[in-house]
Amino acid sequence: MITIRTGTPQDVPHEKELWKKCFGDPSTYIDVFYQKVCDPEQVLVVDEDGEINSMAAMLPGTIHLPDGEDVPVGYVYALATNPYVQGKGHARQLLAYGDKYLQERGMKAMVLVPASPSLHRFFEAIGMEECFATRKVEILTSALTGDTGGGTMTPITPKEYNEIRERYLKDTFHVRYTDQMIQFQQIGSHLAGGDLYKLEFGDTVGCAAIEYVQKRRLLMKELLLPQERMLQAVEVVSQELDAIRYHVRTPAFWDGINGSYVQPFGMITWYDPALKAKYRRKEGYLGLAFD
């Protein structure tokens, strides 16, 4: 018998096991998520004859609109299904249950980031729409010139990072994160050899969330700086964090580094008809995604 329900404290060990099986994240990272970010009842599960075969955390989030309004949304994270039962429709059923769960709690939309580009079509098939994009570019070490523009980088706290982030994204359509969520990103960055950084070029101050995705490949998951300083920021980072390739993500609605391109990133299901009509297919910014 299949039951879809909210999780309990007794489910947590089984959820952690499923998470690790599906995503391969370190146990420390998963433990921190449950300790600092998510309560047991914020996880929905598919219980199949007493076994947790699918799960998804429904985290409270906020979309900031250009007119200054903050809209409460549910942010879906760690959507996972046991590989042995994939194809049985568990994810579809779980997200349908999640729609009701979030609407009952006053949320205006469901937001998620597909775990891979191929999954965008799956989520479109169940009614979700592309909404968030990111601008990406890959820079080889051999293309760097050493011109740092006199910039510096310094590790900062989640609160400091969030303050800089919101200054740059003010009056734009973007997902806002709590300091607690930014702290979760910092822990993930630490585990992957990076951190949250402040980048300074005289009076110009920006920020970047950085981690290694492979031994010599570094990802700037979010770089927030004026366009004319972005490439110099990569130069600054290269002086401190060695890599062969530097992958950089910036907001899609900004001009980026030469050679950058826009790629779909996050998806949405609107529950509010007025918001859906106004912001359908809007190119918003989600940023970190904790991917």
Contacts in CASP RR format, 6 or more apart in sequence:
PFRMAT RR
TARGET T0000
AUTHOR 0000-0000-0000
METHOD contacts of the structure
MODEL  1
MITIRTGTPQDVPHEKELWKKCFGDPSTYIDVFYQKVCDPEQVLVVDEDG
EINSMAAMLPGTIHLPDGEDVPVGYVYALATNPYVQGKGHARQLLAYGDK
YLQERGMKAMVLVPASPSLHRFFEAIGMEECFATRKVEILTSALTGDTGG
GTMTPITPKEYNEIRERYLKDTFHVRYTDQMIQFQQIGSHLAGGDLYKLE
FGDTVGCAAIEYVQKRRLLMKELLLPQERMLQAVEVVSQELDAIRYHVRT
PAFWDGINGSYVQPFGMITWYDPALKAKYRRKEGYLGLAFD
1 48 0 8 1.000
1 49 0 8 1.000
2 46 0 8 1.000
2 47 0 8 1.000
2 48 0 8 1.000
2 49 0 8 1.000
2 93 0 8 1.000
3 46 0 8 1.000
3 47 0 8 1.000
3 48 0 8 1.000
4 44 0 8 1.000
4 45 0 8 1.000
4 46 0 8 1.000
4 47 0 8 1.000
4 93 0 8 1.000
4 94 0 8 1.000
4 97 0 8 1.000
5 44 0 8 1.000
5 45 0 8 1.000
5 47 0 8 1.000
6 41 0 8 1.000
6 42 0 8 1.000
6 43 0 8 1.000
6 44 0 8 1.000
6 45 0 8 1.000
6 101 0 8 1.000
7 15 0 8 1.000
7 40 0 8 1.000
7 41 0 8 1.000
7 43 0 8 1.000
7 44 0 8 1.000
7 45 0 8 1.000
8 40 0 8 1.000
8 41 0 8 1.000
9 40 0 8 1.000
11 40 0 8 1.000
11 43 0 8 1.000
11 45 0 8 1.000
11 52 0 8 1.000
12 34 0 8 1.000
12 40 0 8 1.000
14 51 0 8 1.000
14 52 0 8 1.000
15 43 0 8 1.000
15 45 0 8 1.000
15 52 0 8 1.000
15 55 0 8 1.000
16 27 0 8 1.000
16 30 0 8 1.000
16 31 0 8 1.000
16 34 0 8 1.000
18 52 0 8 1.000
18 53 0 8 1.000
18 54 0 8 1.000
18 55 0 8 1.000
18 80 0 8 1.000
18 82 0 8 1.000
19 25 0 8 1.000
19 30 0 8 1.000
19 55 0 8 1.000
19 78 0 8 1.000
19 80 0 8 1.000
20 27 0 8 1.000
20 30 0 8 1.000
21 80 0 8 1.000
21 82 0 8 1.000
21 83 0 8 1.000
22 80 0 8 1.000
22 81 0 8 1.000
22 82 0 8 1.000
22 83 0 8 1.000
23 78 0 8 1.000
23 80 0 8 1.000
23 115 0 8 1.000
26 191 0 8 1.000
28 191 0 8 1.000
29 187 0 8 1.000
29 188 0 8 1.000
29 191 0 8 1.000
32 184 0 8 1.000
32 187 0 8 1.000
32 188 0 8 1.000
33 57 0 8 1.000
33 78 0 8 1.000
33 184 0 8 1.000
34 40 0 8 1.000
36 180 0 8 1.000
36 183 0 8 1.000
36 184 0 8 1.000
36 187 0 8 1.000
37 59 0 8 1.000
37 180 0 8 1.000
37 181 0 8 1.000
37 184 0 8 1.000
38 57 0 8 1.000
38 59 0 8 1.000
38 77 0 8 1.000
42 57 0 8 1.000
42 58 0 8 1.000
42 59 0 8 1.000
43 55 0 8 1.000
43 56 0 8 1.000
43 57 0 8 1.000
43 58 0 8 1.000
43 78 0 8 1.000
44 55 0 8 1.000
44 56 0 8 1.000
44 57 0 8 1.000
44 58 0 8 1.000
44 94 0 8 1.000
44 97 0 8 1.000
44 98 0 8 1.000
44 101 0 8 1.000
45 52 0 8 1.000
45 54 0 8 1.000
45 55 0 8 1.000
45 94 0 8 1.000
46 52 0 8 1.000
46 53 0 8 1.000
46 54 0 8 1.000
46 55 0 8 1.000
46 81 0 8 1.000
46 90 0 8 1.000
46 93 0 8 1.000
46 94 0 8 1.000
47 53 0 8 1.000
48 85 0 8 1.000
53 81 0 8 1.000
53 82 0 8 1.000
53 85 0 8 1.000
53 90 0 8 1.000
54 80 0 8 1.000
54 81 0 8 1.000
54 82 0 8 1.000
54 85 0 8 1.000
54 90 0 8 1.000
54 91 0 8 1.000
54 94 0 8 1.000
55 78 0 8 1.000
55 79 0 8 1.000
55 80 0 8 1.000
55 94 0 8 1.000
56 76 0 8 1.000
56 77 0 8 1.000
56 78 0 8 1.000
56 79 0 8 1.000
56 80 0 8 1.000
56 91 0 8 1.000
56 94 0 8 1.000
56 95 0 8 1.000
56 98 0 8 1.000
57 76 0 8 1.000
57 77 0 8 1.000
57 78 0 8 1.000
58 74 0 8 1.000
58 75 0 8 1.000
58 76 0 8 1.000
58 98 0 8 1.000
58 101 0 8 1.000
58 102 0 8 1.000
59 74 0 8 1.000
59 75 0 8 1.000
59 76 0 8 1.000
59 77 0 8 1.000
59 181 0 8 1.000
60 72 0 8 1.000
60 74 0 8 1.000
60 75 0 8 1.000
60 105 0 8 1.000
60 107 0 8 1.000
61 72 0 8 1.000
61 73 0 8 1.000
61 74 0 8 1.000
61 75 0 8 1.000
61 111 0 8 1.000
61 175 0 8 1.000
61 176 0 8 1.000
61 177 0 8 1.000
61 178 0 8 1.000
62 70 0 8 1.000
62 71 0 8 1.000
62 72 0 8 1.000
62 73 0 8 1.000
62 175 0 8 1.000
62 176 0 8 1.000
63 70 0 8 1.000
63 71 0 8 1.000
63 73 0 8 1.000
63 108 0 8 1.000
63 109 0 8 1.000
63 111 0 8 1.000
63 173 0 8 1.000
63 174 0 8 1.000
63 175 0 8 1.000
63 176 0 8 1.000
64 70 0 8 1.000
64 71 0 8 1.000
64 169 0 8 1.000
64 172 0 8 1.000
64 173 0 8 1.000
64 174 0 8 1.000
64 175 0 8 1.000
64 176 0 8 1.000
65 71 0 8 1.000
65 173 0 8 1.000
65 279 0 8 1.000
66 171 0 8 1.000
66 172 0 8 1.000
66 173 0 8 1.000
68 171 0 8 1.000
70 176 0 8 1.000
71 108 0 8 1.000
71 109 0 8 1.000
71 272 0 8 1.000
71 275 0 8 1.000
72 106 0 8 1.000
72 107 0 8 1.000
72 108 0 8 1.000
73 102 0 8 1.000
73 107 0 8 1.000
73 108 0 8 1.000
73 109 0 8 1.000
73 110 0 8 1.000
73 111 0 8 1.000
73 175 0 8 1.000
73 268 0 8 1.000
74 102 0 8 1.000
74 107 0 8 1.000
74 109 0 8 1.000
74 110 0 8 1.000
74 111 0 8 1.000
75 111 0 8 1.000
75 112 0 8 1.000
75 175 0 8 1.000
76 95 0 8 1.000
76 110 0 8 1.000
76 111 0 8 1.000
76 112 0 8 1.000
77 112 0 8 1.000
77 290 0 8 1.000
79 91 0 8 1.000
79 94 0 8 1.000
79 95 0 8 1.000
79 112 0 8 1.000
79 115 0 8 1.000
81 90 0 8 1.000
81 91 0 8 1.000
91 122 0 8 1.000
92 126 0 8 1.000
95 110 0 8 1.000
95 126 0 8 1.000
96 126 0 8 1.000
98 110 0 8 1.000
99 110 0 8 1.000
99 269 0 8 1.000
99 271 0 8 1.000
102 110 0 8 1.000
102 271 0 8 1.000
103 271 0 8 1.000
107 271 0 8 1.000
108 270 0 8 1.000
108 271 0 8 1.000
108 272 0 8 1.000
108 275 0 8 1.000
109 268 0 8 1.000
109 269 0 8 1.000
109 270 0 8 1.000
109 271 0 8 1.000
109 272 0 8 1.000
109 275 0 8 1.000
110 128 0 8 1.000
110 268 0 8 1.000
110 269 0 8 1.000
110 271 0 8 1.000
111 131 0 8 1.000
111 132 0 8 1.000
111 175 0 8 1.000
111 266 0 8 1.000
111 267 0 8 1.000
111 268 0 8 1.000
111 286 0 8 1.000
112 123 0 8 1.000
112 128 0 8 1.000
112 266 0 8 1.000
112 267 0 8 1.000
113 132 0 8 1.000
113 265 0 8 1.000
113 266 0 8 1.000
113 267 0 8 1.000
113 286 0 8 1.000
113 289 0 8 1.000
113 291 0 8 1.000
114 120 0 8 1.000
114 122 0 8 1.000
114 123 0 8 1.000
114 266 0 8 1.000
114 267 0 8 1.000
115 291 0 8 1.000
117 263 0 8 1.000
117 264 0 8 1.000
120 130 0 8 1.000
120 264 0 8 1.000
120 267 0 8 1.000
123 267 0 8 1.000
124 130 0 8 1.000
124 267 0 8 1.000
127 269 0 8 1.000
128 267 0 8 1.000
128 268 0 8 1.000
128 269 0 8 1.000
129 267 0 8 1.000
129 268 0 8 1.000
129 269 0 8 1.000
129 270 0 8 1.000
129 280 0 8 1.000
129 281 0 8 1.000
130 264 0 8 1.000
130 266 0 8 1.000
130 267 0 8 1.000
130 281 0 8 1.000
131 266 0 8 1.000
131 267 0 8 1.000
131 268 0 8 1.000
131 279 0 8 1.000
131 281 0 8 1.000
131 282 0 8 1.000
131 283 0 8 1.000
131 284 0 8 1.000
132 175 0 8 1.000
132 264 0 8 1.000
132 265 0 8 1.000
132 266 0 8 1.000
132 267 0 8 1.000
132 268 0 8 1.000
132 283 0 8 1.000
132 284 0 8 1.000
132 285 0 8 1.000
132 286 0 8 1.000
132 287 0 8 1.000
133 252 0 8 1.000
133 262 0 8 1.000
133 263 0 8 1.000
133 264 0 8 1.000
133 265 0 8 1.000
133 266 0 8 1.000
133 283 0 8 1.000
133 284 0 8 1.000
133 285 0 8 1.000
134 249 0 8 1.000
134 250 0 8 1.000
134 251 0 8 1.000
134 252 0 8 1.000
134 262 0 8 1.000
134 263 0 8 1.000
134 265 0 8 1.000
134 285 0 8 1.000
134 286 0 8 1.000
134 287 0 8 1.000
135 249 0 8 1.000
135 250 0 8 1.000
135 251 0 8 1.000
135 252 0 8 1.000
135 254 0 8 1.000
135 256 0 8 1.000
135 260 0 8 1.000
135 261 0 8 1.000
135 262 0 8 1.000
135 263 0 8 1.000
136 247 0 8 1.000
136 248 0 8 1.000
136 249 0 8 1.000
136 260 0 8 1.000
136 261 0 8 1.000
136 262 0 8 1.000
136 263 0 8 1.000
137 247 0 8 1.000
137 248 0 8 1.000
137 256 0 8 1.000
137 257 0 8 1.000
137 259 0 8 1.000
137 260 0 8 1.000
137 261 0 8 1.000
138 245 0 8 1.000
138 246 0 8 1.000
138 247 0 8 1.000
138 248 0 8 1.000
139 231 0 8 1.000
139 234 0 8 1.000
139 245 0 8 1.000
139 246 0 8 1.000
139 247 0 8 1.000
139 248 0 8 1.000
139 257 0 8 1.000
140 244 0 8 1.000
140 245 0 8 1.000
140 246 0 8 1.000
141 238 0 8 1.000
141 243 0 8 1.000
141 244 0 8 1.000
141 245 0 8 1.000
141 246 0 8 1.000
144 234 0 8 1.000
144 235 0 8 1.000
144 238 0 8 1.000
145 235 0 8 1.000
146 235 0 8 1.000
146 238 0 8 1.000
146 239 0 8 1.000
147 232 0 8 1.000
147 235 0 8 1.000
148 232 0 8 1.000
148 235 0 8 1.000
148 236 0 8 1.000
148 239 0 8 1.000
149 201 0 8 1.000
149 232 0 8 1.000
149 235 0 8 1.000
149 236 0 8 1.000
150 201 0 8 1.000
150 202 0 8 1.000
150 232 0 8 1.000
150 236 0 8 1.000
151 199 0 8 1.000
151 200 0 8 1.000
151 201 0 8 1.000
151 202 0 8 1.000
151 232 0 8 1.000
151 233 0 8 1.000
151 236 0 8 1.000
152 199 0 8 1.000
152 200 0 8 1.000
152 236 0 8 1.000
153 197 0 8 1.000
153 198 0 8 1.000
153 199 0 8 1.000
153 200 0 8 1.000
153 208 0 8 1.000
153 233 0 8 1.000
153 236 0 8 1.000
153 237 0 8 1.000
153 240 0 8 1.000
154 197 0 8 1.000
154 198 0 8 1.000
154 200 0 8 1.000
155 195 0 8 1.000
155 196 0 8 1.000
155 197 0 8 1.000
155 198 0 8 1.000
156 164 0 8 1.000
156 196 0 8 1.000
156 197 0 8 1.000
156 198 0 8 1.000
156 207 0 8 1.000
157 196 0 8 1.000
158 179 0 8 1.000
158 180 0 8 1.000
158 182 0 8 1.000
158 183 0 8 1.000
158 185 0 8 1.000
158 186 0 8 1.000
158 196 0 8 1.000
159 179 0 8 1.000
159 182 0 8 1.000
160 198 0 8 1.000
161 182 0 8 1.000
161 186 0 8 1.000
161 196 0 8 1.000
161 198 0 8 1.000
161 207 0 8 1.000
161 209 0 8 1.000
162 177 0 8 1.000
162 178 0 8 1.000
162 179 0 8 1.000
162 182 0 8 1.000
164 198 0 8 1.000
164 205 0 8 1.000
164 206 0 8 1.000
164 207 0 8 1.000
164 224 0 8 1.000
165 177 0 8 1.000
165 182 0 8 1.000
165 207 0 8 1.000
165 222 0 8 1.000
165 224 0 8 1.000
166 176 0 8 1.000
168 206 0 8 1.000
168 207 0 8 1.000
168 224 0 8 1.000
168 225 0 8 1.000
169 176 0 8 1.000
169 224 0 8 1.000
169 251 0 8 1.000
169 285 0 8 1.000
172 251 0 8 1.000
172 253 0 8 1.000
172 284 0 8 1.000
172 285 0 8 1.000
173 279 0 8 1.000
173 282 0 8 1.000
173 283 0 8 1.000
173 284 0 8 1.000
173 285 0 8 1.000
174 251 0 8 1.000
174 284 0 8 1.000
174 285 0 8 1.000
174 286 0 8 1.000
174 287 0 8 1.000
175 285 0 8 1.000
175 286 0 8 1.000
175 287 0 8 1.000
177 185 0 8 1.000
177 288 0 8 1.000
181 288 0 8 1.000
181 290 0 8 1.000
182 196 0 8 1.000
182 288 0 8 1.000
184 290 0 8 1.000
185 196 0 8 1.000
185 209 0 8 1.000
185 221 0 8 1.000
185 288 0 8 1.000
185 290 0 8 1.000
186 195 0 8 1.000
186 196 0 8 1.000
186 209 0 8 1.000
188 211 0 8 1.000
189 195 0 8 1.000
189 196 0 8 1.000
189 209 0 8 1.000
189 210 0 8 1.000
189 211 0 8 1.000
191 211 0 8 1.000
192 211 0 8 1.000
192 212 0 8 1.000
192 213 0 8 1.000
193 211 0 8 1.000
193 212 0 8 1.000
194 210 0 8 1.000
194 211 0 8 1.000
194 212 0 8 1.000
194 241 0 8 1.000
195 210 0 8 1.000
196 207 0 8 1.000
196 208 0 8 1.000
196 209 0 8 1.000
196 210 0 8 1.000
197 207 0 8 1.000
197 208 0 8 1.000
197 209 0 8 1.000
197 210 0 8 1.000
197 237 0 8 1.000
198 205 0 8 1.000
198 206 0 8 1.000
198 207 0 8 1.000
199 205 0 8 1.000
199 206 0 8 1.000
199 207 0 8 1.000
199 208 0 8 1.000
199 225 0 8 1.000
199 229 0 8 1.000
199 233 0 8 1.000
199 236 0 8 1.000
200 206 0 8 1.000
201 225 0 8 1.000
201 229 0 8 1.000
201 232 0 8 1.000
204 225 0 8 1.000
204 226 0 8 1.000
204 229 0 8 1.000
206 224 0 8 1.000
206 225 0 8 1.000
206 233 0 8 1.000
207 222 0 8 1.000
207 223 0 8 1.000
207 224 0 8 1.000
207 225 0 8 1.000
208 220 0 8 1.000
208 221 0 8 1.000
208 222 0 8 1.000
208 223 0 8 1.000
208 224 0 8 1.000
208 225 0 8 1.000
208 233 0 8 1.000
208 237 0 8 1.000
209 220 0 8 1.000
209 221 0 8 1.000
209 222 0 8 1.000
209 288 0 8 1.000
210 218 0 8 1.000
210 219 0 8 1.000
210 220 0 8 1.000
210 221 0 8 1.000
210 237 0 8 1.000
210 241 0 8 1.000
211 218 0 8 1.000
211 219 0 8 1.000
211 221 0 8 1.000
212 218 0 8 1.000
212 219 0 8 1.000
212 241 0 8 1.000
212 243 0 8 1.000
213 219 0 8 1.000
213 247 0 8 1.000
216 242 0 8 1.000
216 243 0 8 1.000
216 244 0 8 1.000
216 245 0 8 1.000
217 243 0 8 1.000
217 244 0 8 1.000
217 245 0 8 1.000
217 247 0 8 1.000
218 237 0 8 1.000
218 241 0 8 1.000
218 243 0 8 1.000
218 245 0 8 1.000
218 246 0 8 1.000
218 247 0 8 1.000
219 247 0 8 1.000
219 249 0 8 1.000
220 233 0 8 1.000
220 234 0 8 1.000
220 237 0 8 1.000
220 246 0 8 1.000
220 247 0 8 1.000
220 248 0 8 1.000
220 249 0 8 1.000
221 249 0 8 1.000
221 287 0 8 1.000
221 288 0 8 1.000
221 289 0 8 1.000
221 291 0 8 1.000
222 249 0 8 1.000
222 250 0 8 1.000
222 287 0 8 1.000
222 288 0 8 1.000
223 230 0 8 1.000
223 233 0 8 1.000
223 248 0 8 1.000
223 249 0 8 1.000
223 250 0 8 1.000
224 250 0 8 1.000
224 251 0 8 1.000
225 233 0 8 1.000
227 254 0 8 1.000
227 255 0 8 1.000
227 256 0 8 1.000
227 257 0 8 1.000
230 248 0 8 1.000
230 250 0 8 1.000
230 256 0 8 1.000
230 257 0 8 1.000
231 257 0 8 1.000
231 258 0 8 1.000
234 246 0 8 1.000
234 248 0 8 1.000
234 257 0 8 1.000
237 246 0 8 1.000
238 246 0 8 1.000
248 257 0 8 1.000
248 260 0 8 1.000
249 287 0 8 1.000
250 256 0 8 1.000
250 257 0 8 1.000
250 260 0 8 1.000
251 284 0 8 1.000
251 285 0 8 1.000
251 287 0 8 1.000
252 262 0 8 1.000
252 265 0 8 1.000
252 283 0 8 1.000
252 284 0 8 1.000
252 285 0 8 1.000
253 283 0 8 1.000
253 284 0 8 1.000
253 285 0 8 1.000
262 283 0 8 1.000
265 286 0 8 1.000
265 287 0 8 1.000
265 289 0 8 1.000
266 286 0 8 1.000
266 289 0 8 1.000
270 276 0 8 1.000
270 279 0 8 1.000
270 280 0 8 1.000
END
